[in-house]
Amino acid sequence: GNLKKNDRVITVAGIYGVVTNVHLEADEITLKVDEATNTKIRVRLAAIERVLEDKAADSGSATS
């Protein structure tokens, strides 16, 4: 529900990508799935399984 540009996500089909565009009215999200070729796909909002955590935030909380 809180998807925004540049969120790293995984779809229910197991595709990893970065959100490049959110069209809530059209129930559609555009994901960049390959940096090298700039390949993008469009999926329904319901296809997003979860937003992945930022690695920088994870590494900071892992140290004690």
C-alpha positions as CSV (number, residue, x, y, z in Angstrom):
1,G,0.0,0.0,0.0
2,N,2.9,2.3,0.6
3,L,4.9,1.5,-2.5
4,K,7.0,4.3,-3.9
5,K,9.7,4.9,-6.6
6,N,13.0,3.2,-5.9
7,D,11.6,0.5,-3.5
8,R,13.2,-2.9,-4.0
9,V,10.5,-5.5,-4.2
10,I,9.8,-9.2,-4.9
11,T,6.7,-10.4,-6.8
12,V,4.7,-13.4,-6.0
13,A,6.4,-15.1,-9.0
14,G,9.8,-14.5,-7.4
15,I,10.9,-11.6,-9.7
16,Y,13.1,-9.1,-8.0
17,G,12.9,-5.5,-9.2
18,V,13.0,-1.8,-8.4
19,V,9.8,0.3,-8.6
20,T,10.2,2.9,-11.3
21,N,6.5,4.0,-11.5
22,V,3.3,3.6,-9.4
23,H,-0.1,4.0,-11.0
24,L,-2.6,3.3,-8.2
25,E,-5.5,4.4,-10.3
26,A,-4.6,1.7,-12.9
27,D,-3.6,-0.9,-10.3
28,E,-0.2,-1.1,-12.0
29,I,3.4,-0.9,-11.0
30,T,6.4,-0.7,-13.3
31,L,9.5,-2.5,-12.2
32,K,13.1,-2.3,-13.5
33,V,14.3,-5.9,-13.5
34,D,17.7,-5.5,-15.2
35,E,20.1,-2.6,-14.7
36,A,22.4,-3.6,-17.6
37,T,19.7,-3.5,-20.2
38,N,17.2,-1.2,-18.4
39,T,14.5,-3.9,-18.8
40,K,11.2,-3.0,-17.2
41,I,8.0,-4.9,-16.7
42,R,4.5,-3.9,-15.7
43,V,2.6,-5.8,-13.0
44,R,-0.6,-5.5,-11.0
45,L,-0.3,-4.1,-7.5
46,A,-1.4,-7.5,-6.1
47,A,1.6,-9.1,-7.7
48,I,4.0,-7.5,-5.2
49,E,4.7,-9.9,-2.4
50,R,6.8,-7.7,-0.3
51,V,9.2,-4.7,-0.1
52,L,12.8,-5.7,0.5
53,E,14.7,-4.0,3.3
54,D,17.5,-1.7,2.5
55,K,20.9,-3.4,2.9
56,A,22.5,-0.3,4.4
57,A,19.9,-0.3,7.2
58,D,20.3,-4.0,7.7
59,S,24.1,-3.8,8.1
60,G,23.8,-1.0,10.6
61,S,21.4,-2.9,12.8
62,A,23.4,-6.1,12.6
63,T,26.4,-4.8,14.5
64,S,26.3,-4.7,18.3
